[in-house]
Amino acid sequence: MATLQTIRSKGPLLVIVIGLALFAFIAGDAWKVLQPHQGAQDVGEVNGESLSAQDYQKMVDELSEVIKLTNGLNSLNEEQLNNVKDQVWQNYVNNRLISEQAEKLGLTVTDAEIQAIIDQGTHPLLMQTPFRNPQTGMFDKDMLQKFLVDYANLGTSQMPAQYAEYYQKMGAFWMFIEKTLKQTTLAEKYQNLVAKSLISNPVSAEDAFKARTEQSDLLLAGVPYSSINDSTIEVTDEDIKKLYNEKKEQYKQLAETRDIQYIDVKVVPSDADREAVKSEVTELSNLLDKTTSDYTTFIRSTNSSVAYSDVPVNKTVLPTDVAARLDSTGLNEVYGPYYYQGDDSYNAFKVLAKVNAPDSIQFRQIQVMADTEEKASTLADSIYNAVKGGADFEKVAQIYGQTGEAVWVNSRSWEGAEMDADNTKFINALINQPKNGLENLTIGQARLILQVMDKKSMQTKYKVAVIKRPVEFSKETYNSAYNKFSQFVAQNTTIEDLQKNAEENGYSLMPRRDLSSAEHYVGGVQSTGDVKRWIFAAETGEVSPLFECGENDHMMVVALEKIHKVGYRDINSVADMLRNEIRRDKKAEKIMADMKGFNTLDQVKGMNGAVSDSVKHVTFSAPAYISVTHASEPVIGAVAAKTEVNKTSAPVKGNAGVYMVQVYAKDKGTEEFDSKQEETSLANMTSRFVTNQLINDLYQKAKVTDRRYLFF
């Protein structure tokens, strides 16, 4: 298989070149269960079947590595990792729900079916694997088969240890793909079974066609509900109770939530902190001017947020403020110190080199392996002399279990990445070696016979030593903020105290309704897992201790205001929403009573607070937007469809007011009615709706418990 043979020939250092270990299934997030919680080690359950924290973490690690692979990422940030955690949980729940239903129905997915999907090669999952033809970009089952054969013979092959490890990791990736293929295929079977039970008919098809194609142009007049003062409409407790009972199913809650109030204190640098950073960068810029070697060590000693790379890079990978000043800075000249508001930092930099370097490099290599460094050196010299003397590079490489094929790499694979001395040496060898030049390269304890075949896209690139110091608060500033807030928290131990005293002490008490345990942050602040665990263990009315959170730059105190249990929301929690709906309905009744007997728009326009508008191209199937009331009104399309040209409708109740409509033109359009096509379209639309609701319905009937917040 050409792709895998190419990778096999690259050697361990090329991992950096091709994107810093795309396939490296490293541990990722290490197992980090904080502590046992009442003896439970399960993150949740579905219909009585538990998922252990260990198994959940394994699935998170597995999907994380697949996402990094398919998106060319070296790592995932916290937000991306949280998305992975949510996706893993949702996939687990969905797969459990569907597999239970499939088992009842006798639905299965056989190995033969999976093989047929692989043979066809069009499934989206297969297109995210590296087994794609370089020319067509399509999935290539022959490449996969070649890998699987090599993988099966891994135990008996003479493959170097690092390649064996690579194959094992690639094998784990393929097992994930196979498992996911089976799960998605089973889900598709079940959803198709449900969807195919839904059919359309010619009458519905004709109605749907008319609703979509027949358009009305109309005039309207109406009275917005906002024209009536709320205080004039009486809403009784009995009214609220009646509507609550009618709509009770809408207020069913599947998971517990909390209403909280919290104070979040973000520590910011003081004026003294800013002056200290400015002074320090000024001093460091003077030292930078005097430095002539070992810039890696010097820049590291400055605590710069930009590491030094002894490899020329495109200006686009440098900080934007540095890149903007490069061309106005001479060689070996220090620019700065200067302040950059964009990232609140003080900066200085020195341009060390400006060169013309390739953006793409084609090369081939032979990695030399031996029991000892001395043997490796002797063997490398022998291979080097043989190739230099005219021996065929690829044939020599094959003697040592490698292909020796030439591959292209792009500078994006290493520019902007932190590299150690060995990797820097390797990349510089690629950049500096002339075409067809041969080099016997020592990298640490490894030996490489390296040959650059071609170079493309020569560009201006720079070596720049950058001192970038974001303005940060000092320990004294943090301690001062901590002591002040700690004293406030100690003196205010009830919700009433917080509400009364927060503002006068310079704090803001923020409300948060319906906080779910599935959310990753409290108040949008990172590292608030301990805060969330407190919230879901506390009793109503409790006030938390002071929590330190964020990136060591936030402090928080939380008061638990209310607990919403699983089941129906209590009437008090939805009373305001119900009251608004009842008030709107009573306003509509009053306005419609005032319009009784009206048959012209002019009569409506004469009413107090009336508005008027004209709307074109209104259809039954799409809500009309009424600009004068700033509302989407589905009822207008329905009324227009049933109102004849030059006729005026009766008053109708909308979302934002009561309207009367006069249609002055209708257009049936030019599209020809095709009963079969319309039936198919209608059935497909219904199927999509049903399948989208399917998991939600199964979820509501299942006993799903999510306890991930206790561990992650």
C-alpha positions as CSV (number, residue, x, y, z in Angstrom):
1,M,0.0,0.0,0.0
2,A,1.6,3.2,-1.2
3,T,0.5,5.5,1.6
4,L,1.6,3.2,4.4
5,Q,4.8,2.3,2.7
6,T,5.6,6.0,2.3
7,I,4.9,6.5,6.0
8,R,7.1,3.5,6.9
9,S,10.0,5.1,5.0
10,K,9.8,8.4,6.8
11,G,11.5,7.5,10.1
12,P,10.4,8.8,13.6
13,L,11.4,12.4,13.0
14,L,9.0,12.8,10.1
15,V,6.2,12.6,12.6
16,I,7.0,16.2,13.3
17,V,7.1,17.0,9.6
18,I,3.7,15.5,8.7
19,G,1.9,17.2,11.5
20,L,3.3,16.2,14.9
21,A,2.0,12.7,15.3
22,L,-1.4,12.7,13.7
23,F,-1.9,9.0,14.5
24,A,-0.3,9.1,17.9
25,F,-3.0,7.6,20.2
26,I,-1.4,9.0,23.3
27,A,-3.2,8.9,26.6
28,G,-4.6,12.3,26.0
29,D,-6.6,13.3,29.1
30,A,-5.2,11.0,31.8
31,W,-7.6,9.2,34.0
32,K,-8.7,11.8,36.4
33,V,-11.5,10.6,38.7
34,L,-11.2,13.1,41.5
35,Q,-12.5,10.9,44.2
36,P,-15.1,8.2,44.9
37,H,-18.5,9.6,45.4
38,Q,-20.5,7.5,47.8
39,G,-18.9,4.4,46.4
40,A,-20.3,5.0,42.9
41,Q,-17.9,4.8,40.0
42,D,-20.4,5.1,37.2
43,V,-20.9,8.2,35.1
44,G,-24.5,7.3,34.2
45,E,-26.9,4.7,33.1
46,V,-29.5,4.0,30.4
47,N,-32.5,1.8,31.4
48,G,-30.5,0.3,34.3
49,E,-27.3,-0.4,32.4
50,S,-24.4,1.5,33.9
51,L,-21.4,3.1,32.2
52,S,-18.3,3.1,34.3
53,A,-16.1,6.2,34.6
54,Q,-13.2,4.2,33.3
55,D,-15.0,3.0,30.2
56,Y,-16.3,6.5,29.5
57,Q,-12.8,7.9,29.7
58,K,-11.6,5.3,27.2
59,M,-14.3,6.3,24.8
60,V,-13.4,10.0,25.2
61,D,-9.7,9.3,24.6
62,E,-10.6,7.1,21.5
63,L,-12.8,9.7,19.9
64,S,-10.4,12.5,20.7
65,E,-7.6,10.8,18.8
66,V,-9.9,10.1,15.8
67,I,-11.0,13.8,15.7
68,K,-7.3,14.9,15.8
69,L,-6.5,12.5,13.0
70,T,-9.4,13.5,10.7
71,N,-9.0,17.2,11.3
72,G,-5.2,17.3,11.2
73,L,-4.9,18.6,14.8
74,N,-2.1,17.9,17.3
75,S,-4.2,18.5,20.4
76,L,-7.7,19.6,21.4
77,N,-8.4,22.7,23.5
78,E,-10.7,22.6,26.5
79,E,-13.8,23.6,24.6
80,Q,-13.1,20.9,21.9
81,L,-12.5,18.3,24.5
82,N,-15.8,19.2,26.2
83,N,-17.6,18.8,22.9
84,V,-16.0,15.3,22.6
85,K,-17.2,14.4,26.1
86,D,-20.7,15.4,25.2
87,Q,-20.6,13.6,21.9
88,V,-19.4,10.4,23.5
89,W,-22.1,10.5,26.1
90,Q,-24.8,11.3,23.5
91,N,-23.5,8.5,21.2
92,Y,-23.5,6.0,24.1
93,V,-27.1,6.9,25.0
94,N,-28.4,6.9,21.4
95,N,-26.7,3.5,20.7
96,R,-28.1,2.0,23.8
97,L,-31.6,3.2,23.1
98,I,-31.5,2.0,19.5
99,S,-29.9,-1.3,20.2
100,E,-32.6,-2.2,22.7
101,Q,-35.3,-1.4,20.2
102,A,-33.4,-3.3,17.4
103,E,-33.1,-6.4,19.6
104,K,-36.8,-6.4,20.2
105,L,-37.4,-6.3,16.5
106,G,-34.7,-8.8,15.6
107,L,-32.6,-6.2,13.7
108,T,-28.9,-7.0,13.4
109,V,-25.9,-5.9,11.3
110,T,-23.7,-8.8,10.0
111,D,-20.0,-8.8,9.2
112,A,-21.0,-9.4,5.5
113,E,-23.0,-6.1,5.5
114,I,-20.1,-4.2,6.9
115,Q,-17.8,-5.7,4.3
116,A,-20.3,-4.7,1.6
117,I,-20.2,-1.1,2.9
118,I,-16.4,-1.2,2.8
119,D,-16.4,-2.7,-0.7
120,Q,-18.7,0.1,-1.9
121,G,-16.4,2.6,-0.3
122,T,-18.8,5.6,-0.3
123,H,-19.7,5.8,3.4
124,P,-18.7,9.2,4.9
125,L,-16.8,7.5,7.7
126,L,-14.5,5.7,5.2
127,M,-13.8,9.1,3.5
128,Q,-12.3,10.2,6.9
129,T,-9.7,7.5,6.9
130,P,-6.1,7.7,5.5
131,F,-7.0,4.8,3.1
132,R,-7.7,7.1,0.2
133,N,-6.3,7.0,-3.3
134,P,-3.9,10.0,-3.7
135,Q,-5.0,10.7,-7.3
136,T,-8.8,10.5,-6.8
137,G,-9.1,11.2,-3.1
138,M,-11.6,8.4,-2.8
139,F,-11.6,5.5,-0.3
140,D,-9.4,2.7,-1.6
141,K,-10.3,-0.8,-0.2
142,D,-7.1,-2.2,-1.6
143,M,-5.0,0.2,0.5
144,L,-7.0,-0.9,3.5
145,Q,-6.6,-4.6,2.7
146,K,-2.8,-4.2,2.3
147,F,-2.7,-2.5,5.8
148,L,-4.8,-5.2,7.4
149,V,-2.5,-7.9,6.0
150,D,0.6,-6.1,7.3
151,Y,-1.2,-5.6,10.6
152,A,-2.1,-9.2,10.9
153,N,1.6,-10.2,10.3
154,L,2.9,-7.7,12.7
155,G,4.1,-10.3,15.2
156,T,6.3,-12.0,12.7
157,S,7.6,-9.1,10.8
158,Q,11.1,-7.5,11.2
159,M,9.6,-4.0,11.3
160,P,11.4,-1.5,13.5
161,A,9.8,-1.0,16.9
162,Q,8.5,2.5,16.2
163,Y,6.7,1.3,13.1
164,A,5.2,-1.6,14.9
165,E,3.9,0.8,17.4
166,Y,2.5,3.0,14.6
167,Y,0.7,0.0,13.0
168,Q,-0.8,-0.9,16.4
169,K,-2.2,2.6,16.8
170,M,-3.5,2.6,13.2
171,G,-5.1,-0.8,13.9
172,A,-6.9,0.8,17.0
173,F,-8.1,3.6,14.7
174,W,-9.5,1.1,12.2
175,M,-11.3,-0.9,14.9
176,F,-13.0,2.4,16.0
177,I,-14.2,2.9,12.4
178,E,-15.5,-0.6,12.1
179,K,-17.4,-0.3,15.5
180,T,-18.9,3.0,14.4
181,L,-19.9,1.6,11.0
182,K,-21.8,-1.1,12.8
183,Q,-23.5,1.3,15.2
184,T,-24.5,3.8,12.5
185,T,-25.8,1.0,10.1
186,L,-28.0,-0.4,12.9
187,A,-29.4,3.0,13.6
188,E,-30.1,3.6,9.9
189,K,-31.9,0.2,9.7
190,Y,-34.1,1.1,12.6
191,Q,-34.8,4.6,11.4
192,N,-35.6,3.4,7.9
193,L,-38.0,0.8,9.3
194,V,-39.9,3.5,11.0
195,A,-39.6,5.9,8.1
196,K,-40.9,3.4,5.5
197,S,-44.0,3.0,7.5
198,L,-45.0,6.6,6.7
199,I,-46.6,7.1,3.3
200,S,-48.2,10.0,1.5
201,N,-51.3,10.2,-0.8
202,P,-52.4,12.2,-3.8
203,V,-54.7,14.5,-1.8
204,S,-52.0,15.4,0.7
205,A,-49.5,15.8,-2.2
206,E,-51.8,18.3,-4.0
207,D,-52.4,20.3,-0.8
208,A,-48.7,20.4,-0.1
209,F,-48.0,21.6,-3.7
210,K,-50.6,24.4,-3.4
211,A,-49.3,25.4,0.0
212,R,-45.9,25.8,-1.4
213,T,-46.5,27.4,-4.8
214,E,-49.7,29.5,-4.5
215,Q,-48.8,33.0,-3.4
216,S,-50.9,35.9,-2.2
217,D,-50.3,39.6,-2.2
218,L,-52.3,41.3,0.5
219,L,-53.0,44.4,2.6
220,L,-53.6,44.1,6.3
221,A,-54.6,46.1,9.3
222,G,-54.4,45.1,12.9
223,V,-54.2,46.1,16.5
224,P,-51.0,44.9,18.3
225,Y,-51.4,43.5,21.8
226,S,-48.8,46.0,23.0
227,S,-51.4,48.8,22.4
228,I,-53.3,47.6,25.5
229,N,-51.7,48.2,28.9
230,D,-51.0,45.0,30.8
231,S,-52.4,46.5,34.0
232,T,-55.8,46.7,32.5
233,I,-56.0,42.9,32.0
234,E,-56.8,40.8,35.0
235,V,-55.2,37.3,35.2
236,T,-56.3,35.2,38.2
237,D,-54.6,32.3,39.9
238,E,-57.5,30.1,38.6
239,D,-56.7,31.2,35.0
240,I,-53.1,30.2,35.5
241,K,-53.9,26.9,37.1
242,K,-56.3,26.0,34.3
243,L,-53.8,26.7,31.5
244,Y,-51.1,24.9,33.4
245,N,-53.2,21.7,33.5
246,E,-53.9,22.1,29.8
247,K,-50.2,22.4,28.9
248,K,-48.7,20.4,31.7
249,E,-46.9,17.9,29.4
250,Q,-44.9,20.8,27.9
251,Y,-43.4,21.3,31.3
252,K,-42.0,17.8,31.9
253,Q,-38.4,17.9,33.0
254,L,-36.1,14.9,32.3
255,A,-33.2,16.0,34.4
256,E,-32.7,18.0,37.5
257,T,-31.7,21.6,37.2
258,R,-30.8,24.4,39.7
259,D,-31.5,28.1,40.0
260,I,-28.5,29.8,41.4
261,Q,-27.1,33.3,42.2
262,Y,-23.4,33.8,42.0
263,I,-20.6,36.3,42.3
264,D,-17.7,35.8,39.9
265,V,-14.6,37.9,40.7
266,K,-12.0,38.1,37.9
267,V,-8.6,39.2,39.1
268,V,-7.0,41.8,36.8
269,P,-3.5,43.4,36.8
270,S,-3.0,46.5,38.8
271,D,-1.2,49.6,37.5
272,A,1.9,48.5,39.5
273,D,1.7,45.1,37.7
274,R,1.7,46.8,34.3
275,E,4.6,49.0,35.2
276,A,6.6,46.0,36.4
277,V,6.0,44.1,33.2
278,K,6.9,47.1,31.1
279,S,10.1,47.6,33.1
280,E,11.1,44.0,32.8
281,V,10.5,43.8,29.0
282,T,12.6,47.0,28.6
283,E,15.5,45.4,30.5
284,L,15.1,42.2,28.5
285,S,15.1,44.0,25.2
286,N,18.5,45.5,26.1
287,L,19.8,42.0,26.8
288,L,18.3,40.7,23.6
289,D,20.2,43.4,21.7
290,K,23.5,42.1,23.2
291,T,22.7,38.4,22.8
292,T,24.5,36.7,19.8
293,S,23.9,33.0,20.3
294,D,21.7,30.3,22.0
295,Y,18.5,32.3,21.5
296,T,16.5,29.3,22.5
297,T,17.8,29.4,26.1
298,F,17.6,33.2,26.3
299,I,14.0,33.5,25.1
300,R,13.0,30.6,27.4
301,S,14.5,32.6,30.3
302,T,12.4,35.7,29.5
303,N,9.1,33.7,30.0
304,S,8.0,34.8,26.6
305,S,4.7,33.3,25.4
306,V,6.3,32.8,22.0
307,A,9.0,30.1,22.0
308,Y,12.0,30.6,19.8
309,S,12.4,28.4,16.7
310,D,15.7,28.2,15.0
311,V,13.9,27.4,11.8
312,P,12.9,30.1,9.3
313,V,9.2,30.6,9.2
314,N,6.6,32.4,7.2
315,K,5.5,35.7,8.9
316,T,2.0,34.4,9.0
317,V,2.8,32.0,11.9
318,L,4.3,34.9,14.0
319,P,2.1,37.0,16.2
320,T,0.2,39.6,14.1
321,D,1.9,42.6,15.9
322,V,5.3,41.1,15.2
323,A,4.5,40.3,11.6
324,A,3.3,43.8,10.9
325,R,6.6,45.3,12.0
326,L,9.0,42.8,10.4
327,D,9.7,44.6,7.1
328,S,10.5,47.8,8.9
329,T,13.1,46.1,11.1
330,G,16.7,45.6,10.0
331,L,18.7,42.4,10.4
332,N,20.0,41.9,14.0
333,E,18.0,45.0,15.0
334,V,15.8,44.9,18.1
335,Y,12.3,46.4,17.7
336,G,10.8,47.6,21.0
337,P,9.9,47.5,23.7
338,Y,6.3,48.3,22.7
339,Y,2.8,47.7,24.0
340,Y,0.2,45.8,21.9
341,Q,-3.4,46.3,23.0
342,G,-4.6,43.3,21.0
343,D,-3.4,40.8,23.5
344,D,-2.5,43.2,26.3
345,S,1.2,42.6,26.2
346,Y,4.6,44.3,26.2
347,N,6.9,43.1,23.4
348,A,10.3,43.2,21.8
349,F,11.8,41.2,19.0
350,K,15.0,40.7,17.0
351,V,15.2,39.7,13.4
352,L,18.0,37.1,13.1
353,A,17.6,36.0,9.5
354,K,15.7,36.7,6.4
355,V,16.0,34.0,3.8
356,N,14.4,32.6,0.7
357,A,13.1,29.1,1.7
358,P,10.8,26.5,0.2
359,D,7.2,26.0,1.3
360,S,7.2,22.4,0.0
361,I,10.0,19.9,0.0
362,Q,10.2,16.4,-1.6
363,F,12.7,14.0,0.0
364,R,13.5,10.4,0.8
365,Q,15.3,8.8,3.6
366,I,16.7,5.5,5.0
367,Q,16.6,5.1,8.7
368,V,19.6,3.1,10.0
369,M,18.9,0.8,12.9
370,A,21.5,-1.3,14.9
371,D,22.0,-2.8,18.3
372,T,24.6,-0.1,19.3
373,E,25.3,3.4,18.3
374,E,28.7,2.4,17.0
375,K,27.2,-0.3,14.7
376,A,24.6,2.2,13.5
377,S,27.3,4.7,12.6
378,T,29.3,2.1,10.7
379,L,26.2,0.8,8.9
380,A,25.1,4.4,8.1
381,D,28.5,5.2,6.6
382,S,28.4,2.0,4.5
383,I,24.9,2.8,3.1
384,Y,25.8,6.4,2.5
385,N,28.9,5.4,0.5
386,A,27.0,2.8,-1.4
387,V,24.2,5.3,-2.5
388,K,26.7,8.0,-3.2
389,G,28.6,5.6,-5.3
390,G,25.6,5.0,-7.5
391,A,23.6,2.3,-5.7
392,D,19.8,2.5,-6.3
393,F,18.4,4.3,-3.3
394,E,15.0,2.5,-3.2
395,K,16.6,-0.9,-3.6
396,V,19.0,-0.2,-0.7
397,A,16.1,1.0,1.4
398,Q,14.2,-2.2,0.7
399,I,17.1,-4.3,2.1
400,Y,16.4,-2.6,5.4
401,G,12.6,-3.0,5.4
402,Q,11.9,0.5,4.0
403,T,10.6,1.7,0.7
404,G,12.9,4.7,0.1
405,E,10.0,6.4,-1.8
406,A,10.1,10.2,-2.1
407,V,7.4,12.1,-0.3
408,W,6.3,15.8,-0.3
409,V,6.0,17.7,3.0
410,N,4.7,21.2,3.5
411,S,6.2,23.8,5.9
412,R,2.8,24.2,7.6
413,S,3.6,20.8,9.3
414,W,6.4,22.3,11.4
415,E,6.1,26.1,11.3
416,G,4.7,27.4,14.6
417,A,5.3,24.1,16.4
418,E,7.7,23.8,19.3
419,M,10.6,21.6,18.3
420,D,13.6,20.2,20.2
421,A,17.1,20.4,19.0
422,D,17.0,17.1,17.0
423,N,13.9,18.0,15.1
424,T,15.2,21.5,14.4
425,K,18.3,19.9,13.0
426,F,16.2,17.6,10.8
427,I,14.0,20.4,9.4
428,N,17.0,22.7,8.8
429,A,18.7,19.8,6.9
430,L,15.6,19.6,4.6
431,I,15.5,23.3,4.1
432,N,19.3,23.8,3.5
433,Q,20.2,20.7,1.5
434,P,20.5,21.3,-2.2
435,K,18.5,19.2,-4.7
436,N,19.7,15.7,-5.1
437,G,22.2,16.3,-2.3
438,L,22.9,13.4,0.0
439,E,23.5,13.7,3.7
440,N,24.4,11.2,6.5
441,L,22.6,12.8,9.3
442,T,23.0,12.1,13.0
443,I,19.9,12.8,15.0
444,G,20.4,12.0,18.6
445,Q,21.2,8.3,18.6
446,A,19.6,7.7,15.2
447,R,21.2,7.9,11.8
448,L,19.4,8.9,8.6
449,I,20.5,8.8,5.0
450,L,18.6,11.9,3.7
451,Q,18.2,13.1,0.2
452,V,16.2,16.2,-0.9
453,M,14.7,15.6,-4.4
454,D,12.8,18.8,-5.1
455,K,11.7,22.2,-3.6
456,K,8.8,24.3,-4.5
457,S,7.2,27.7,-3.7
458,M,10.2,29.6,-2.5
459,Q,9.1,32.3,-0.1
460,T,10.6,34.9,2.2
461,K,10.9,33.5,5.7
462,Y,12.3,34.8,8.9
463,K,14.1,33.7,12.1
464,V,12.9,36.0,14.8
465,A,13.5,36.0,18.6
466,V,10.3,37.3,20.2
467,I,9.8,38.5,23.8
468,K,6.1,38.7,24.3
469,R,5.0,39.2,27.9
470,P,1.2,39.4,28.5
471,V,0.4,41.8,31.4
472,E,-0.5,39.5,34.3
473,F,-1.5,40.2,37.9
474,S,1.1,39.7,40.5
475,K,0.8,37.4,43.5
476,E,0.3,40.5,45.7
477,T,-2.6,41.6,43.5
478,Y,-4.2,38.2,43.7
479,N,-3.8,38.0,47.4
480,S,-5.3,41.4,47.9
481,A,-8.4,40.5,45.8
482,Y,-8.6,37.1,47.6
483,N,-8.5,38.6,51.1
484,K,-11.1,41.2,50.3
485,F,-13.5,38.6,48.7
486,S,-12.8,36.0,51.4
487,Q,-13.8,38.5,54.0
488,F,-17.0,39.4,52.1
489,V,-17.9,35.7,51.7
490,A,-17.3,35.0,55.4
491,Q,-19.6,37.9,56.4
492,N,-22.4,37.1,54.0
493,T,-23.7,33.6,54.5
494,T,-27.2,33.8,53.2
495,I,-28.8,34.7,49.8
496,E,-30.4,37.7,51.5
497,D,-27.0,38.9,52.7
498,L,-25.5,38.6,49.2
499,Q,-28.4,40.4,47.6
500,K,-28.1,43.2,50.2
501,N,-24.4,43.7,50.3
502,A,-22.8,42.7,47.0
503,E,-23.2,45.9,45.1
504,E,-21.9,48.2,47.9
505,N,-18.8,46.0,48.2
506,G,-18.1,46.3,44.4
507,Y,-19.5,42.9,43.4
508,S,-22.3,41.8,41.0
509,L,-24.7,39.1,42.1
510,M,-25.7,37.3,38.9
511,P,-28.8,35.0,38.5
512,R,-28.7,31.8,36.5
513,R,-31.8,29.7,35.9
514,D,-32.0,26.0,35.1
515,L,-28.3,25.1,35.4
516,S,-27.9,21.5,34.2
517,S,-25.3,19.1,35.5
518,A,-24.4,18.4,31.9
519,E,-23.1,21.9,31.4
520,H,-19.3,22.2,31.7
521,Y,-19.0,25.6,33.3
522,V,-20.7,27.8,35.8
523,G,-21.0,31.4,34.7
524,G,-18.9,30.6,31.6
525,V,-15.8,30.2,33.8
526,Q,-13.4,27.3,33.2
527,S,-12.4,24.8,35.9
528,T,-15.6,25.2,37.8
529,G,-16.1,21.5,38.3
530,D,-15.9,21.8,42.1
531,V,-18.4,24.6,42.0
532,K,-20.9,22.5,40.0
533,R,-20.4,19.5,42.3
534,W,-21.2,21.7,45.3
535,I,-24.3,23.1,43.5
536,F,-25.8,19.7,42.9
537,A,-25.0,18.5,46.4
538,A,-26.3,21.6,48.3
539,E,-29.7,22.3,49.8
540,T,-31.9,25.2,48.9
541,G,-30.8,28.4,50.5
542,E,-27.2,27.3,51.1
543,V,-24.3,29.6,50.2
544,S,-21.0,28.0,49.1
545,P,-17.5,28.6,50.3
546,L,-15.2,30.6,48.2
547,F,-14.0,28.7,45.1
548,E,-10.8,29.5,43.2
549,C,-11.3,28.6,39.5
550,G,-10.7,29.7,35.9
551,E,-7.1,29.8,35.0
552,N,-6.2,30.7,38.5
553,D,-7.7,34.1,37.9
554,H,-11.3,33.7,39.1
555,M,-13.0,33.4,42.5
556,M,-16.6,32.5,42.9
557,V,-19.3,32.1,45.5
558,V,-22.7,30.5,44.8
559,A,-26.0,30.6,46.5
560,L,-28.5,27.8,45.6
561,E,-31.9,29.4,45.1
562,K,-34.1,26.5,43.9
563,I,-34.0,22.9,42.9
564,H,-36.0,21.7,39.9
565,K,-36.5,17.9,40.3
566,V,-37.2,15.4,37.5
567,G,-40.9,15.4,36.6
568,Y,-43.3,18.3,36.0
569,R,-42.1,21.8,36.7
570,D,-44.1,23.3,39.5
571,I,-46.7,25.8,38.6
572,N,-44.9,28.7,40.3
573,S,-41.8,28.3,38.1
574,V,-43.8,28.8,34.9
575,A,-46.4,31.1,36.2
576,D,-45.0,34.2,34.6
577,M,-44.9,32.6,31.2
578,L,-48.5,31.3,31.6
579,R,-49.6,34.8,32.8
580,N,-48.2,36.4,29.7
581,E,-50.0,33.9,27.4
582,I,-53.3,34.4,29.2
583,R,-52.9,38.1,29.1
584,R,-52.2,37.9,25.4
585,D,-55.3,35.7,24.8
586,K,-57.5,38.1,26.8
587,K,-56.2,41.1,24.9
588,A,-57.0,39.2,21.7
589,E,-60.6,38.5,22.9
590,K,-61.1,42.2,23.7
591,I,-59.7,43.4,20.4
592,M,-61.8,40.8,18.4
593,A,-64.9,41.9,20.3
594,D,-64.2,45.5,19.4
595,M,-63.8,44.4,15.7
596,K,-67.1,42.5,15.7
597,G,-69.0,43.3,12.6
598,F,-66.0,44.9,10.8
599,N,-65.7,44.1,7.1
600,T,-63.2,46.7,5.9
601,L,-59.6,47.5,6.7
602,D,-60.4,51.2,7.2
603,Q,-62.6,50.3,10.1
604,V,-59.6,48.5,11.7
605,K,-57.3,51.5,11.0
606,G,-59.6,53.7,12.9
607,M,-59.1,51.8,16.1
608,N,-56.7,53.0,18.9
609,G,-53.2,51.8,18.3
610,A,-53.9,50.2,14.9
611,V,-51.2,49.5,12.3
612,S,-51.3,48.6,8.6
613,D,-49.0,47.0,6.1
614,S,-48.7,45.3,2.8
615,V,-47.2,41.9,2.3
616,K,-46.3,40.1,-0.9
617,H,-45.7,36.5,-1.9
618,V,-47.4,35.0,1.1
619,T,-47.8,31.2,1.0
620,F,-49.6,28.8,3.3
621,S,-46.5,26.8,4.0
622,A,-44.3,29.6,5.2
623,P,-45.0,32.1,8.1
624,A,-45.4,35.7,6.9
625,Y,-43.2,38.3,8.6
626,I,-45.2,41.4,9.6
627,S,-42.8,44.3,9.9
628,V,-45.2,46.7,11.7
629,T,-45.6,44.2,14.6
630,H,-42.1,42.7,14.3
631,A,-43.6,39.2,14.4
632,S,-43.7,36.0,12.3
633,E,-47.4,35.2,11.8
634,P,-48.3,31.7,10.3
635,V,-52.0,32.5,10.6
636,I,-51.7,35.2,7.9
637,G,-50.6,32.6,5.3
638,A,-53.5,30.3,6.2
639,V,-56.0,33.1,6.1
640,A,-54.7,34.5,2.8
641,A,-54.9,31.0,1.2
642,K,-58.6,30.8,1.9
643,T,-59.5,34.4,1.2
644,E,-60.6,35.3,-2.4
645,V,-59.1,38.1,-4.3
646,N,-60.6,41.5,-3.4
647,K,-62.2,40.0,-0.3
648,T,-61.5,40.8,3.3
649,S,-61.1,38.2,6.0
650,A,-62.7,38.2,9.4
651,P,-60.5,39.2,12.3
652,V,-57.9,36.6,13.2
653,K,-55.7,36.2,16.3
654,G,-52.0,36.2,15.6
655,N,-48.8,36.0,17.7
656,A,-48.5,39.8,18.1
657,G,-51.9,41.1,17.4
658,V,-55.3,40.7,15.8
659,Y,-55.5,41.3,12.0
660,M,-57.8,41.6,9.1
661,V,-56.5,40.7,5.7
662,Q,-57.5,41.9,2.2
663,V,-56.1,39.9,-0.7
664,Y,-55.6,41.9,-3.9
665,A,-53.7,39.4,-6.1
666,K,-52.9,35.6,-6.3
667,D,-50.4,33.8,-8.4
668,K,-50.3,30.0,-8.8
669,G,-46.8,30.1,-10.3
670,T,-45.4,28.2,-13.3
671,E,-44.4,24.9,-11.7
672,E,-46.2,21.9,-13.0
673,F,-47.8,19.5,-10.4
674,D,-46.3,16.1,-10.4
675,S,-48.3,13.9,-8.0
676,K,-45.7,11.1,-7.6
677,Q,-42.8,13.5,-7.1
678,E,-44.8,15.5,-4.6
679,E,-45.8,12.4,-2.7
680,T,-42.2,11.3,-2.5
681,S,-41.1,14.7,-1.3
682,L,-43.9,14.8,1.3
683,A,-43.0,11.3,2.6
684,N,-39.3,12.2,2.8
685,M,-40.1,15.4,4.7
686,T,-42.3,13.5,7.1
687,S,-39.7,10.8,7.5
688,R,-37.0,13.3,8.4
689,F,-39.3,14.9,11.0
690,V,-40.1,11.5,12.5
691,T,-36.6,10.2,12.6
692,N,-35.4,13.5,14.2
693,Q,-38.0,13.0,16.9
694,L,-37.4,9.3,17.3
695,I,-34.4,9.4,19.6
696,N,-36.0,12.2,21.7
697,D,-39.1,10.0,22.2
698,L,-37.0,7.0,23.1
699,Y,-35.0,9.1,25.5
700,Q,-38.1,10.4,27.3
701,K,-39.3,6.9,27.9
702,A,-35.9,5.6,29.0
703,K,-34.4,5.9,32.4
704,V,-31.3,8.0,31.6
705,T,-29.1,9.2,34.4
706,D,-26.1,11.5,33.7
707,R,-23.6,11.7,36.6
708,R,-20.6,12.8,34.6
709,Y,-20.3,16.0,36.6
710,L,-19.1,14.0,39.6
711,F,-16.0,12.9,37.8
712,F,-15.2,15.2,34.9
